[in-house]
Amino acid sequence: MPRLFFAAAVPAALAAEIAALQQHLRRRGYRGSFPDPAGLHLTFAFLGEVPEQHIPALTRLLEATAAATPPSALWLSRWGRFGPPGEPHVLWVGPGRVPGSCGGCSGSWRRGRRR
C-alpha cells in the first residue's frame, strides 16, 4: 500500500530561502538530511498507508476541498526535527498558527479517509 499525505508545493522564493538555510547548516557541520529544495512541500495531513482503491475517492475529496478553500497566508515560525536517536535527523519548518481555512482542509481530508 502506498503511504500518502496531502501537501502543497512551497513557493519558489521560500524554497530559495530554505536552500540558503540548508547551505548555512552544512557549513556549520550539521549532518542531517537536506532534501532537494525543488521537492519541498507543506504537509497538511499524513494519511499513512492507504489501500489503492481509496485513492480516487481521496483525490476527489482533495480537489473539492481545495476548490472550496480560499488562499491563505502562512507564517513559518516553528521548526523541529524527527528521526531515530543517533541517526541524521530531518529538520522541518512549519506555521505557528494555521488559518482556519487550512485547518478545515486537514480535518475534512481525515474524515474522508475514514469513510
Buried (B, 14 or more C-beta within 10 A) or exposed (E): EEEBEBEEEBEEEBBEBBBEBBEEBEEEEBEBBBEEBEEBEBEBBEBEEBEEEBEEEBEEBBEEBEEEBEEEEBEBEEEEEEEEEEEEBEBEBBBEEBBEEBEBBBEBBBEBBEE
